[in-house]
Amino acid sequence: MGGDHTVAVLALSDEIVRGRGTVDDTVLADVRAAEVTDVEVAEIVGHLALNTLTNCLNNVAGTGNEWPLVTPRSHS
């Protein structure tokens, strides 16, 4: 698993989240070209779904944030 594999996995994850589950065929073609397996794709979808579910449940329950607030650095 090299750089192309990692780039493809991250691009797929980004596409799934931003597209709300809809993935463009070109992204899938890039994933296949990077030799990402069906099992890995299913695992990515599962992790993203679990993360989304957890976020929704925390929002409904009003769970407080346990992490300190981080402010972005400016790129000067």
Buried (B, 14 or more C-beta within 10 A) or exposed (E): EEEEBEEBBEBBBEBBEEEEEEBEEEBBEBBEEBEBEEEBBEEBBEEBEEEBEEEEEEEEEEEEEEEEEEEEEEEE
